[in-house]
Amino acid sequence: MKAFLSPTRLFLLGFALLLAANIIALLGVATNRSGKPEAVIELTERELRLPYKTNDENSGLALELKWRIIEVSADGIYDYYSNWGAPAWFNAQKLAELGFTIDESTCPGANSKREKVRLPKDAFIVLEYEGNAYREALQRAEESLKKAEAVLKARKKDKGLQDRFKEAKEQLDAERTSASRLFAIDAGLDAGKLRERYSEGSKFIIMRGIVRLACRSGKNKKEVVGYISDIRVDKINVPLRYRKIFDVVLAQDTSERRERHSPRYKVEVAYGSRFEPWIRGIDKLIQ
Amino acid sequence: MKRKGVKQTAPASKADAQRRADQIRSFQAELELIEHEKIISLNKRQRTAVTAYHKKLLASLSGLFDVDISKREKQLSLGLKIASFLGALGLAASVFFLFYQFWGRFSVGAQVCILIASPIMGLVATMVAARREKTGYFSKLFGMVALACFVLNLVMLGQIFNITPSYNAFLAWGIFAFILAYASDTRLLLAAGIISLACFLSAAAGAWCGIYWIYFGERPENFFLPAIVSFFLPYFIPHKKFSGFDVIFRVFGMLLFFIPVLILANWGQISYLNLNNATVEAIYQIAGFLFSAAAIWLGIRKNWPDVINTGNVFFVLFLYTKFYDWWWDVMPKYLFFLVIGLTAVLAMLILKRLRKTGMDKSQETAK
């Protein structure tokens, strides 16, 4: 024991550990990037945003993946869809498929003394680019504007209705020009099966994500719904060779915080066998 | 004969050597006082023999472990320890921010080379310092920096190549911290190693139970296994050669056990136990009292002051959180704090009585 713990041996062991850890990490990267990519997709600034706020202490740059979900439509009213609601497709059946136990005790009454904090699980999430989900969001925004316009016509001087009309117009405009067209549309435990179902690699990305079960108050009782807590790799590092385009774009932004823009660049992103992304090319878009 | 005496009492670690040097200093002071009071008086031959023995022993301890022989040296050593700790924190933070400040200006190849080279350089510096300097202050400082560089190494590789976060990183950091701790005899690194490995084991346990690993902290029971391992490890594998490692293992084992118990005693919803939340809380409250009392008992029995003190702190915490639950809302505040004060007085009386009993027993034994 004493001889085994001699400083010389320990330092040698330390060197071996440092090398082994780095080799394992880099082998993982090489495995991910070798062979045919799992998906190659072209995204724009709408889906891959520059950081909301730049930091003087950090010279690195990573693009943030913006993805959205479509919730169950409440009377066709449009709301800007972010990614923190419960997707319409994420029901009890899907949660059971993902390994959550669903029974009568899953969503007990408000005064239940046995309710536990539910923990999230790993799952593969399918993100669809510029597909049916995006078209539905666009359609709902158009309908919302039509409704706001019709109501305003009847009571033209109503300040609240004027604001609502203005807001609906801005939302439709954002939906057409700057909002992300990447929507989470499905989840599963088997990436292979998901890829069979969504075979188009330039339209569907499969990513590792975190899903959570929650209980939502329904009309008569609590109902089980699923949420996507997070996508595990939602920041993509920009290597130095692509940095020039972003430096130009960053220089255009006068304020410290990023404003909404129509896209100024497009990025070719590849996803490898371990569902980890990397940038394969960047082009500046003419506005 | 004298040489044999020195050899027989040769301490295993620097802490033991320092204790022996302190003991000699106390003995010399006490002998001086006793002689001044004319209780005993050593003759010239005896005095020379004792002085020569102590001189030789201190020289040997100083040569082997660089212990502090005088009070002034001890004070300076404390200053060095504090400076070494602050220096390690400062340098680690500096490395971290330095890299963030400039890493965007390097190509991927250069980034990877710098990231791999930095912990290796830290390890080389630790190795060189450990060989050149007996006190170990610089090796401890460089050891901390090497660990910070290794953490940065794996985190930044993850960011550069968009790697999915994995709890295996905690295993690598934990093993590396342990290696550095044992190589440079550094308690702070040992504590970092225990925490990293506890995080790894808890995350692995969480992942085996089907939850996403990063939420391992939301099931505090995951920490029980690392806590038990940490607490009992020095019992089965003694660490006499290393300064204070036994204490660190035991204290961190207790922290990893009692903090989750304290959380679960107040928040049953995050337990694995499929019982009524109030029942879960009651179970952990009872467990908290029983185990902290058991820790105090074990500490007294085994003469482990660290276990007694940690057990005391948690016993008091369990007691006061219970008082808060029972009386904070129903009692006027002056009465609540009066009860707290009175329980402290009661504890003092009990401890005083225990102390007196202990003293009586030792006097009887002396007779």
HADDOCK unambig.tbl for C-alpha pairs under 7 A between the chains (distance, minus, plus):
assign (segid A and resid 7 and name CA) (segid B and resid 183 and name CA) 4.56 0.50 0.50
assign (segid A and resid 10 and name CA) (segid B and resid 179 and name CA) 5.78 0.50 0.50
assign (segid A and resid 10 and name CA) (segid B and resid 183 and name CA) 5.90 0.50 0.50
assign (segid A and resid 11 and name CA) (segid B and resid 127 and name CA) 6.84 0.50 0.50
assign (segid A and resid 11 and name CA) (segid B and resid 183 and name CA) 6.84 0.50 0.50
assign (segid A and resid 14 and name CA) (segid B and resid 176 and name CA) 6.20 0.50 0.50
assign (segid A and resid 14 and name CA) (segid B and resid 179 and name CA) 6.28 0.50 0.50
assign (segid A and resid 15 and name CA) (segid B and resid 120 and name CA) 6.77 0.50 0.50
assign (segid A and resid 21 and name CA) (segid B and resid 172 and name CA) 6.91 0.50 0.50
assign (segid A and resid 29 and name CA) (segid B and resid 161 and name CA) 6.80 0.50 0.50
assign (segid A and resid 57 and name CA) (segid B and resid 100 and name CA) 6.48 0.50 0.50
assign (segid A and resid 57 and name CA) (segid B and resid 101 and name CA) 5.13 0.50 0.50
assign (segid A and resid 58 and name CA) (segid B and resid 100 and name CA) 4.75 0.50 0.50
assign (segid A and resid 58 and name CA) (segid B and resid 101 and name CA) 4.84 0.50 0.50
assign (segid A and resid 59 and name CA) (segid B and resid 100 and name CA) 6.24 0.50 0.50
assign (segid A and resid 59 and name CA) (segid B and resid 101 and name CA) 5.28 0.50 0.50
assign (segid A and resid 59 and name CA) (segid B and resid 102 and name CA) 5.72 0.50 0.50
assign (segid A and resid 59 and name CA) (segid B and resid 103 and name CA) 6.24 0.50 0.50
assign (segid A and resid 59 and name CA) (segid B and resid 104 and name CA) 4.60 0.50 0.50
assign (segid A and resid 60 and name CA) (segid B and resid 100 and name CA) 6.96 0.50 0.50
assign (segid A and resid 60 and name CA) (segid B and resid 103 and name CA) 6.04 0.50 0.50
assign (segid A and resid 60 and name CA) (segid B and resid 104 and name CA) 3.89 0.50 0.50
assign (segid A and resid 61 and name CA) (segid B and resid 104 and name CA) 6.78 0.50 0.50
assign (segid A and resid 113 and name CA) (segid B and resid 276 and name CA) 5.59 0.50 0.50
assign (segid A and resid 113 and name CA) (segid B and resid 277 and name CA) 5.70 0.50 0.50
assign (segid A and resid 114 and name CA) (segid B and resid 275 and name CA) 6.26 0.50 0.50
assign (segid A and resid 114 and name CA) (segid B and resid 276 and name CA) 4.54 0.50 0.50
assign (segid A and resid 114 and name CA) (segid B and resid 277 and name CA) 5.46 0.50 0.50
assign (segid A and resid 115 and name CA) (segid B and resid 269 and name CA) 6.52 0.50 0.50
assign (segid A and resid 116 and name CA) (segid B and resid 269 and name CA) 4.39 0.50 0.50
assign (segid A and resid 116 and name CA) (segid B and resid 270 and name CA) 6.03 0.50 0.50
assign (segid A and resid 117 and name CA) (segid B and resid 269 and name CA) 5.55 0.50 0.50
assign (segid A and resid 117 and name CA) (segid B and resid 270 and name CA) 5.49 0.50 0.50
assign (segid A and resid 119 and name CA) (segid B and resid 211 and name CA) 6.08 0.50 0.50
assign (segid A and resid 120 and name CA) (segid B and resid 211 and name CA) 5.73 0.50 0.50
assign (segid A and resid 120 and name CA) (segid B and resid 212 and name CA) 5.77 0.50 0.50
assign (segid A and resid 121 and name CA) (segid B and resid 210 and name CA) 6.44 0.50 0.50
assign (segid A and resid 121 and name CA) (segid B and resid 211 and name CA) 4.73 0.50 0.50
assign (segid A and resid 121 and name CA) (segid B and resid 212 and name CA) 4.75 0.50 0.50
assign (segid A and resid 122 and name CA) (segid B and resid 212 and name CA) 5.52 0.50 0.50
assign (segid A and resid 232 and name CA) (segid B and resid 164 and name CA) 6.31 0.50 0.50
assign (segid A and resid 233 and name CA) (segid B and resid 162 and name CA) 6.45 0.50 0.50
assign (segid A and resid 233 and name CA) (segid B and resid 164 and name CA) 6.00 0.50 0.50
assign (segid A and resid 236 and name CA) (segid B and resid 162 and name CA) 6.03 0.50 0.50
assign (segid A and resid 237 and name CA) (segid B and resid 159 and name CA) 6.56 0.50 0.50
assign (segid A and resid 237 and name CA) (segid B and resid 160 and name CA) 5.61 0.50 0.50
assign (segid A and resid 237 and name CA) (segid B and resid 162 and name CA) 6.62 0.50 0.50
assign (segid A and resid 239 and name CA) (segid B and resid 107 and name CA) 6.80 0.50 0.50
assign (segid A and resid 239 and name CA) (segid B and resid 108 and name CA) 6.43 0.50 0.50
assign (segid A and resid 240 and name CA) (segid B and resid 104 and name CA) 6.74 0.50 0.50
assign (segid A and resid 240 and name CA) (segid B and resid 105 and name CA) 6.69 0.50 0.50
assign (segid A and resid 240 and name CA) (segid B and resid 106 and name CA) 6.56 0.50 0.50
assign (segid A and resid 240 and name CA) (segid B and resid 107 and name CA) 5.39 0.50 0.50
assign (segid A and resid 276 and name CA) (segid B and resid 162 and name CA) 6.14 0.50 0.50
assign (segid A and resid 276 and name CA) (segid B and resid 163 and name CA) 6.12 0.50 0.50
assign (segid A and resid 276 and name CA) (segid B and resid 164 and name CA) 6.85 0.50 0.50
assign (segid A and resid 277 and name CA) (segid B and resid 162 and name CA) 6.36 0.50 0.50
